[in-house]
Amino acid sequence: MSNFKSHTKSDRFRFRRRRVRGKISGTAARPRLSVFRSHRQIYVQLIDDAAGRTFLGFNDKNIKIKSRVSRAKELGLELAKRAVAKKIKQVVFDRGGYRYTGRVRALAEGAREGGLIF
Protein backbone atom coordinates (compact mmCIF):
# COMPACT_ATOMS: atom_id res chain seq x y z
CA MET A 1 0.00 0.00 0.00
CA SER A 2 1.36 3.38 -0.94
CA ASN A 3 0.95 6.74 0.71
CA PHE A 4 -2.56 7.18 2.18
CA LYS A 5 -3.04 10.55 0.46
CA SER A 6 -2.62 8.95 -2.95
CA HIS A 7 -5.76 6.84 -2.45
CA THR A 8 -9.02 8.19 -3.74
CA LYS A 9 -12.00 8.95 -1.51
CA SER A 10 -13.75 5.78 -2.72
CA ASP A 11 -10.62 3.73 -1.94
CA ARG A 12 -10.53 5.04 1.62
CA PHE A 13 -14.26 4.29 2.01
CA ARG A 14 -13.72 0.75 0.71
CA PHE A 15 -10.82 0.18 3.15
CA ARG A 16 -12.94 1.44 6.07
CA ARG A 17 -15.91 -0.70 5.03
CA ARG A 18 -13.78 -3.82 4.74
CA ARG A 19 -12.14 -3.17 8.12
CA VAL A 20 -15.52 -2.72 9.83
CA ARG A 21 -17.15 -5.76 8.19
CA GLY A 22 -14.15 -7.97 8.92
CA LYS A 23 -14.67 -7.54 12.65
CA ILE A 24 -18.43 -8.02 12.98
CA SER A 25 -21.04 -10.56 11.97
CA GLY A 26 -24.73 -10.96 12.77
CA THR A 27 -26.37 -14.04 14.27
CA ALA A 28 -29.97 -14.98 14.97
CA ALA A 29 -29.56 -13.98 18.62
CA ARG A 30 -27.73 -10.75 17.79
CA PRO A 31 -28.35 -9.57 14.20
CA ARG A 32 -26.25 -7.00 12.39
CA LEU A 33 -27.81 -3.54 12.06
CA SER A 34 -26.52 -2.54 8.62
CA VAL A 35 -26.62 1.10 7.47
CA PHE A 36 -26.59 2.36 3.88
CA ARG A 37 -26.52 6.09 3.38
CA SER A 38 -27.35 7.59 0.00
CA HIS A 39 -27.39 11.29 -0.72
CA ARG A 40 -31.13 11.61 -0.06
CA GLN A 41 -32.18 8.61 2.02
CA ILE A 42 -30.80 6.32 4.66
CA TYR A 43 -31.58 2.60 4.71
CA VAL A 44 -31.24 0.11 7.58
CA GLN A 45 -31.53 -3.66 7.81
CA LEU A 46 -31.32 -6.26 10.55
CA ILE A 47 -29.39 -9.20 9.10
CA ASP A 48 -28.54 -12.71 10.31
CA ASP A 49 -25.27 -13.41 8.47
CA ALA A 50 -25.09 -17.02 9.66
CA ALA A 51 -28.37 -17.93 7.90
CA GLY A 52 -28.15 -15.26 5.20
CA ARG A 53 -31.51 -13.84 6.22
CA THR A 54 -32.85 -10.29 6.63
CA PHE A 55 -35.26 -9.80 9.55
CA LEU A 56 -36.25 -6.16 8.96
CA GLY A 57 -35.51 -3.49 6.40
CA PHE A 58 -36.53 0.18 6.42
CA ASN A 59 -35.78 3.52 4.84
CA ASP A 60 -36.70 7.09 5.66
CA LYS A 61 -38.75 7.81 2.50
CA ASN A 62 -42.07 7.87 4.38
CA ILE A 63 -40.90 10.03 7.28
CA LYS A 64 -42.17 13.57 6.76
CA ILE A 65 -39.43 15.54 8.54
CA LYS A 66 -37.38 18.12 6.63
CA SER A 67 -33.96 17.59 8.24
CA ARG A 68 -32.09 14.48 7.10
CA VAL A 69 -30.49 14.06 10.55
CA SER A 70 -33.89 14.22 12.28
CA ARG A 71 -35.29 11.71 9.78
CA ALA A 72 -32.41 9.34 10.56
CA LYS A 73 -33.12 9.56 14.29
CA GLU A 74 -36.82 8.91 13.70
CA LEU A 75 -35.88 5.93 11.50
CA GLY A 76 -33.76 4.52 14.34
CA LEU A 77 -36.69 4.85 16.75
CA GLU A 78 -39.06 3.13 14.29
CA LEU A 79 -36.57 0.32 13.63
CA ALA A 80 -36.09 -0.25 17.36
CA LYS A 81 -39.85 -0.33 17.96
CA ARG A 82 -40.37 -3.00 15.31
CA ALA A 83 -37.30 -4.99 16.34
CA VAL A 84 -38.43 -5.10 19.98
CA ALA A 85 -41.84 -6.26 18.75
CA LYS A 86 -40.03 -9.18 17.05
CA LYS A 87 -38.18 -9.87 20.34
CA ILE A 88 -34.83 -8.56 19.07
CA LYS A 89 -33.15 -6.49 21.76
CA GLN A 90 -29.41 -6.80 21.06
CA VAL A 91 -27.77 -6.00 17.74
CA VAL A 92 -24.30 -5.45 16.30
CA PHE A 93 -23.98 -2.00 14.71
CA ASP A 94 -22.48 -1.97 11.19
CA ARG A 95 -21.85 1.61 10.14
CA GLY A 96 -20.86 0.33 6.71
CA GLY A 97 -17.68 2.33 6.27
CA TYR A 98 -19.41 5.64 7.01
CA ARG A 99 -17.98 7.80 9.77
CA TYR A 100 -19.91 7.77 13.04
CA THR A 101 -21.26 11.30 12.74
CA GLY A 102 -24.31 13.10 11.38
CA ARG A 103 -27.05 10.80 10.09
CA VAL A 104 -25.28 7.57 11.09
CA ARG A 105 -24.87 8.77 14.66
CA ALA A 106 -28.46 10.06 14.82
CA LEU A 107 -29.75 6.70 13.59
CA ALA A 108 -27.72 4.86 16.24
CA GLU A 109 -28.91 7.18 19.01
CA GLY A 110 -32.53 6.77 17.90
CA ALA A 111 -32.19 2.98 17.90
CA ARG A 112 -30.69 3.07 21.40
CA GLU A 113 -33.48 5.35 22.65
CA GLY A 114 -36.00 2.91 21.16
CA GLY A 115 -34.61 0.04 23.23
CA LEU A 116 -31.91 -1.67 21.15
CA ILE A 117 -28.67 -2.54 22.92
CA PHE A 118 -25.30 -2.21 21.15
C-alpha positions in Angstrom: 0.0 0.0 0.0 1.4 3.4 -0.9 0.9 6.7 0.7 -2.6 7.2 2.2 -3.0 10.5 0.5 -2.6 8.9 -3.0 -5.8 6.8 -2.5 -9.0 8.2 -3.7 -12.0 8.9 -1.5 -13.7 5.8 -2.7 -10.6 3.7 -1.9 -10.5 5.0 1.6 -14.3 4.3 2.0 -13.7 0.7 0.7 -10.8 0.2 3.2 -12.9 1.4 6.1 -15.9 -0.7 5.0 -13.8 -3.8 4.7 -12.1 -3.2 8.1 -15.5 -2.7 9.8 -17.1 -5.8 8.2 -14.2 -8.0 8.9 -14.7 -7.5 12.7 -18.4 -8.0 13.0 -21.0 -10.6 12.0 -24.7 -11.0 12.8 -26.4 -14.0 14.3 -30.0 -15.0 15.0 -29.6 -14.0 18.6 -27.7 -10.7 17.8 -28.3 -9.6 14.2 -26.2 -7.0 12.4 -27.8 -3.5 12.1 -26.5 -2.5 8.6 -26.6 1.1 7.5 -26.6 2.4 3.9 -26.5 6.1 3.4 -27.4 7.6 0.0 -27.4 11.3 -0.7 -31.1 11.6 -0.1 -32.2 8.6 2.0 -30.8 6.3 4.7 -31.6 2.6 4.7 -31.2 0.1 7.6 -31.5 -3.7 7.8 -31.3 -6.3 10.6 -29.4 -9.2 9.1 -28.5 -12.7 10.3 -25.3 -13.4 8.5 -25.1 -17.0 9.7 -28.4 -17.9 7.9 -28.2 -15.3 5.2 -31.5 -13.8 6.2 -32.8 -10.3 6.6 -35.3 -9.8 9.5 -36.2 -6.2 9.0 -35.5 -3.5 6.4 -36.5 0.2 6.4 -35.8 3.5 4.8 -36.7 7.1 5.7 -38.7 7.8 2.5 -42.1 7.9 4.4 -40.9 10.0 7.3 -42.2 13.6 6.8 -39.4 15.5 8.5 -37.4 18.1 6.6 -34.0 17.6 8.2 -32.1 14.5 7.1 -30.5 14.1 10.6 -33.9 14.2 12.3 -35.3 11.7 9.8 -32.4 9.3 10.6 -33.1 9.6 14.3 -36.8 8.9 13.7 -35.9 5.9 11.5 -33.8 4.5 14.3 -36.7 4.8 16.7 -39.1 3.1 14.3 -36.6 0.3 13.6 -36.1 -0.3 17.4 -39.8 -0.3 18.0 -40.4 -3.0 15.3 -37.3 -5.0 16.3 -38.4 -5.1 20.0 -41.8 -6.3 18.7 -40.0 -9.2 17.1 -38.2 -9.9 20.3 -34.8 -8.6 19.1 -33.1 -6.5 21.8 -29.4 -6.8 21.1 -27.8 -6.0 17.7 -24.3 -5.4 16.3 -24.0 -2.0 14.7 -22.5 -2.0 11.2 -21.9 1.6 10.1 -20.9 0.3 6.7 -17.7 2.3 6.3 -19.4 5.6 7.0 -18.0 7.8 9.8 -19.9 7.8 13.0 -21.3 11.3 12.7 -24.3 13.1 11.4 -27.0 10.8 10.1 -25.3 7.6 11.1 -24.9 8.8 14.7 -28.5 10.1 14.8 -29.7 6.7 13.6 -27.7 4.9 16.2 -28.9 7.2 19.0 -32.5 6.8 17.9 -32.2 3.0 17.9 -30.7 3.1 21.4 -33.5 5.3 22.7 -36.0 2.9 21.2 -34.6 0.0 23.2 -31.9 -1.7 21.2 -28.7 -2.5 22.9 -25.3 -2.2 21.1 
